[in-house]
Amino acid sequence: MKIGITIGEINGIGPEIILKALSNNTLTKSFTPVIYGSSKVLSYYKNTLEEIKFNYQQVSDPSKAQYGKINIINCWEEEVAITPGKASAAGGKYAFLALERAVKDLKENLIDALVTAPINKESMKMANFGFPGHTEYLESTIGSVTSLMMMVSEDLKVGLVTNHLPLHEVSKNITKEQILKKINVLNESLIKDFDKEKPTIAVLGLNPHAGDNGAIGEEEEKIIKPAILEAKKSGIMVFGPYSSDGFFGSGQFKKVDAILAMYHDQGLIPFKALTFGSGVNFTAGLNVVRTSPDHGTGFDIVGKDLASPDSMRTAIFSAIEISRNRKQYVDDRKNRLKKREKGVYSEDEDEVIVEEKE
């Protein structure tokens, strides 16, 4: 399996965590890494790290990537002024060049999944990126009708109705239709990507105390509850809305497969407080697999050999696992279809009544 890895913000910890995550040679026995970025940038950061063994080969495209080796695609040739810990238009430009090339190869099935190192939103804005983040860019480029930003760990999965919006814009983007779309994407992802047969989903409210029956805002009564009710009618096991503080504080989050939060900090603050360093950002709803570490560019620790590769490593293995789960899901249904061609099935139950036709 070929896993593409973008270098991210060249002035951040992206190059460092890539170097550290892949310095263990045993990892390349599990997949073939294809790094999109610059061998010169990686060499610069390699020289700032102690005891890092990182041997690689340069390739022009993923078809030439070799199993058992670290492969690098140079997405630009010019010399780059690296300014560790500082946002710059150059940082945004080169992060985008790497991302653009990787997504192109992902769409063409030249790589099996994509792992993106963190980008800096200020740098990307300086470079006229035009999107709030990876999630929105991928949704636009891949062509998904509705994607879902998810934060994923082994025991906690949180999806978002709205992503990178200023807080004053959140409420006007909370609609019944949008919530229903996100519930459906989350439910489908839990089934196909995380092998949950009948997933359970909790939906959080928007207002304090989930509105207290309309006493503190009306969104829960007029928008969120109707969306939940409609999703239930379609067969999805979804519950709520819950007050975020009580839901996480009481440990109720442990009783469901996933949680749908209304806005960024409502979902990410508890997620990162409970799982920081072991979580992964995953874009659900796409026909391709993309993951990312659960942290940012770490400008305050660049070049200090302090960045942990744990989340990057987890993002890589999550991309592999999700890709395999999707393939298994498709294969299972292909096999089921073959059985249906041979056997007789009841209309009410998905089981064989007669194994073979006479």
C-alpha positions in Angstrom: 0.0 0.0 0.0 1.4 3.4 -1.0 0.7 6.2 1.5 1.3 9.8 0.3 2.6 12.2 3.0 2.6 16.0 2.4 5.4 18.0 4.0 3.0 20.7 5.3 4.2 24.1 6.6 8.0 24.1 5.9 8.6 26.5 8.8 6.7 24.2 11.2 7.2 20.8 12.8 5.8 18.9 9.9 9.2 17.9 8.4 10.4 17.0 11.9 7.6 14.7 12.7 7.8 13.0 9.3 11.5 12.4 9.8 10.9 11.0 13.3 7.9 8.9 12.3 9.7 7.3 9.4 13.1 6.9 11.0 12.0 3.5 12.3 12.9 1.2 9.3 10.3 -1.4 10.4 7.5 0.9 9.4 8.4 0.6 5.7 7.5 -3.1 6.0 3.9 -2.1 6.5 3.5 0.4 3.7 5.4 2.3 1.0 5.8 6.0 2.0 5.7 8.6 -0.7 6.6 12.1 0.7 5.5 15.1 -1.3 7.7 18.1 -0.6 11.4 18.7 -0.9 14.4 16.6 -0.1 16.4 19.8 0.6 13.9 20.9 3.2 13.9 17.5 4.9 17.8 17.5 4.8 17.8 20.9 6.5 15.6 19.6 9.4 17.5 16.3 9.5 20.6 18.2 10.4 18.9 19.7 13.4 18.0 16.3 14.9 20.2 13.9 16.7 20.4 10.1 16.0 17.8 10.2 13.2 18.5 7.6 10.5 16.6 8.7 7.4 17.7 7.2 4.1 15.5 8.0 1.0 15.4 7.9 -2.7 14.0 10.6 -5.0 11.3 9.5 -7.5 9.4 11.4 -10.2 6.0 9.8 -9.5 4.4 7.2 -7.2 4.7 4.4 -9.9 8.4 4.5 -9.3 8.2 4.3 -5.5 9.9 1.2 -4.1 8.6 -1.0 -1.3 10.9 -1.0 1.7 12.2 2.4 1.0 11.3 6.0 1.8 10.4 7.8 -1.5 10.4 11.5 -2.0 8.8 13.5 -4.8 10.3 17.0 -5.1 7.3 19.3 -5.8 9.6 22.3 -6.5 13.3 22.7 -7.4 14.1 26.2 -6.4 16.0 27.1 -3.3 13.8 28.0 -0.3 14.4 30.4 2.5 13.4 28.4 5.6 12.4 30.6 8.6 11.5 28.2 11.4 8.6 29.3 13.6 7.5 32.1 11.3 4.5 32.3 9.1 5.3 33.4 5.5 3.9 33.5 2.0 6.6 31.1 1.0 5.6 28.6 3.7 2.0 28.7 2.4 3.1 28.5 -1.3 5.2 25.4 -0.8 2.7 23.7 1.5 0.1 24.2 -1.3 2.4 22.9 -4.0 2.9 19.7 -2.1 -0.8 19.3 -1.3 -1.8 20.0 -4.9 0.5 17.4 -6.3 -0.5 14.8 -3.7 -4.2 15.3 -4.2 -3.8 15.0 -8.0 -2.0 11.6 -7.5 -4.6 10.6 -4.9 -7.5 11.3 -7.4 -5.7 9.3 -10.1 -5.3 6.3 -7.6 -1.5 6.5 -7.8 -1.4 6.5 -4.0 -3.9 4.6 -1.8 -4.3 7.2 0.9 -3.0 10.6 2.0 -1.6 11.9 5.3 -1.2 15.6 5.5 1.3 17.3 7.8 0.0 20.5 9.5 -0.4 23.7 7.6 -0.5 27.2 9.0 -3.6 29.1 8.1 -1.9 32.5 8.2 0.8 31.3 5.8 -1.8 29.8 3.5 -3.8 33.0 3.5 -0.6 35.0 2.6 -0.2 32.6 -0.3 -3.9 33.1 -1.4 -4.8 29.5 -0.7 -8.5 30.4 -0.7 -9.7 27.7 1.8 -9.9 27.7 5.6 -8.1 24.3 5.8 -7.4 20.9 4.3 -10.9 19.7 4.8 -12.5 22.4 2.7 -9.9 22.1 0.0 -10.3 18.4 -0.3 -14.1 18.7 -0.4 -13.8 21.2 -3.3 -11.1 19.4 -5.2 -12.3 15.8 -4.8 -15.8 16.8 -5.5 -17.7 15.5 -2.4 -21.2 16.8 -1.9 -20.7 16.8 1.9 -17.6 15.9 3.8 -17.2 15.7 7.5 -14.2 16.8 9.6 -13.7 14.1 12.2 -11.3 13.8 15.1 -10.6 10.1 15.8 -8.9 8.1 18.5 -9.3 4.5 19.5 -12.1 5.3 22.0 -13.4 8.7 20.9 -14.7 10.0 17.6 -16.0 13.5 17.1 -17.5 15.0 14.0 -18.3 18.7 13.3 -21.3 20.4 11.7 -19.2 23.5 11.1 -15.5 23.6 10.7 -13.2 26.7 10.6 -15.8 29.4 11.1 -15.6 32.5 13.3 -17.8 32.0 16.3 -20.2 34.8 15.3 -20.9 32.9 12.0 -21.7 29.5 13.5 -25.4 29.9 14.4 -26.4 31.0 11.0 -24.7 28.0 9.5 -26.6 25.5 11.8 -29.5 24.3 9.7 -31.7 21.2 9.9 -30.5 20.2 6.4 -26.8 20.6 7.3 -27.1 18.6 10.5 -29.0 15.9 8.8 -26.3 15.7 6.1 -23.5 15.5 8.7 -25.4 12.8 10.6 -25.7 10.7 7.5 -22.0 11.1 6.6 -21.0 10.2 10.1 -23.2 7.2 10.3 -21.9 5.9 6.9 -18.3 6.5 7.8 -18.7 4.6 11.1 -20.0 1.6 9.1 -17.6 1.6 6.2 -14.5 3.2 7.7 -14.6 1.9 11.3 -16.4 -1.4 10.9 -19.3 -0.5 13.2 -22.3 -2.6 12.2 -25.0 -0.5 14.0 -23.3 2.7 15.2 -24.7 5.0 17.9 -24.3 8.7 17.5 -24.8 11.5 20.1 -25.6 15.0 18.9 -24.6 18.0 21.0 -26.7 21.1 21.4 -25.6 24.6 20.3 -26.5 26.6 23.4 -25.5 26.3 27.1 -27.5 23.4 28.7 -28.7 22.5 25.2 -31.0 25.4 25.3 -33.0 24.4 28.4 -36.1 23.7 26.4 -35.9 27.1 24.7 -35.0 29.2 27.7 -31.5 29.7 26.4 -31.9 29.8 22.6 -34.2 28.1 20.2 -31.9 26.2 17.9 -32.2 23.0 19.8 -36.1 23.0 19.6 -36.4 24.4 16.0 -33.4 22.9 14.2 -31.4 20.3 16.0 -34.2 18.1 17.4 -36.1 17.9 14.1 -32.9 16.9 12.3 -32.3 14.1 14.9 -35.9 12.9 14.6 -35.7 12.7 10.8 -32.4 10.8 11.0 -34.0 8.3 13.5 -36.9 7.7 11.1 -34.4 6.7 8.4 -33.0 4.1 10.8 -30.0 5.8 12.2 -29.4 5.3 16.0 -28.9 8.9 16.9 -29.7 10.7 20.2 -29.6 14.1 21.7 -29.2 17.0 21.8 -26.9 16.9 24.8 -25.3 19.7 26.8 -21.6 19.4 25.9 -20.2 20.1 29.4 -22.4 17.5 31.1 -22.1 15.0 28.3 -18.3 14.9 28.5 -18.0 15.6 32.3 -20.3 12.7 33.2 -18.5 10.2 30.9 -21.6 9.7 28.7 -19.3 10.0 25.6 -18.0 6.5 26.4 -21.4 5.0 25.7 -21.7 6.0 22.0 -19.6 5.3 18.9 -19.4 8.9 17.9 -20.4 12.4 18.7 -21.5 15.2 16.4 -20.6 18.7 17.7 -22.0 21.9 16.3 -18.7 23.9 16.0 -15.0 23.5 16.1 -14.0 24.2 19.8 -17.1 22.5 21.2 -15.8 19.2 19.8 -12.1 19.7 19.7 -11.5 21.0 23.2 -12.8 17.9 24.9 -11.3 15.6 22.2 -7.8 17.0 22.6 -8.1 17.2 26.4 -8.8 13.5 26.5 -6.6 12.2 23.7 -4.0 14.7 22.7 -1.1 13.1 20.9 -2.9 9.9 20.1 -5.7 11.4 17.9 -6.1 11.9 14.2 -7.9 14.3 12.0 -9.9 12.4 9.3 -12.0 13.7 6.5 -15.0 11.5 6.2 -17.4 11.5 3.3 -14.8 11.5 0.5 -14.2 8.7 -1.9 -10.5 8.9 -0.9 -8.8 8.5 2.5 -7.1 11.4 4.1 -5.8 11.7 7.7 -3.7 14.2 9.5 -2.1 14.6 13.0 -4.4 16.1 15.6 -2.1 19.1 16.2 -0.9 22.3 14.5 2.4 23.5 13.1 4.0 24.0 16.5 5.9 27.2 15.7 7.0 27.6 19.3 9.0 24.3 19.3 10.4 24.2 15.7 14.0 23.2 15.6 14.2 22.2 19.3 13.8 18.5 18.8 10.7 18.5 21.0 8.0 17.6 18.5 6.5 14.2 19.1 5.8 12.0 16.1 3.1 9.9 17.8 0.1 11.6 16.2 1.8 11.5 12.7 2.5 7.8 13.2 -1.0 7.2 14.3 -2.3 9.2 11.3 -0.4 6.9 9.0 -1.6 3.7 10.5 -5.2 5.1 10.7 -5.0 5.8 6.9 -3.9 2.2 6.3 -6.6 0.8 8.5 -9.4 2.9 7.1 -8.3 2.0 3.5 -8.4 -1.7 4.4 -11.8 -1.4 6.1 -13.3 0.3 3.0 -11.9 -2.5 0.8 -13.2 -5.1 3.1 -16.6 -3.4 3.1 -16.8 -3.5 -0.7 -15.5 -7.0 -0.9 -18.0 -8.3 1.6 -20.9 -6.9 -0.5 -19.4 -8.3 -3.7 -19.4 -11.7 -2.1 -22.9 -11.2 -0.8 -24.1 -10.3 -4.3 -22.6 -13.5 -5.7 -24.5 -15.5 -3.1 -27.7 -13.7 -4.0 -27.3 -14.8 -7.6 -27.1 -18.4 -6.5 -29.6 -18.4 -3.6 -33.1 -17.3 -2.8 -33.5 -14.5 -0.3 -36.6 -13.3 1.6 -37.8 -9.8 1.0 -37.9 -9.0 4.7 -34.7 -10.5 5.9 -31.2 -10.5 4.6 -30.6 -14.2 4.8 -30.6 -17.2 2.6 -33.7 -19.4 2.7 -32.6 -21.9 0.0 -28.8 -22.3 -0.6 -29.0 -23.3 -4.2 -31.7 -23.1 -6.9 -32.7 -26.4 -8.4 
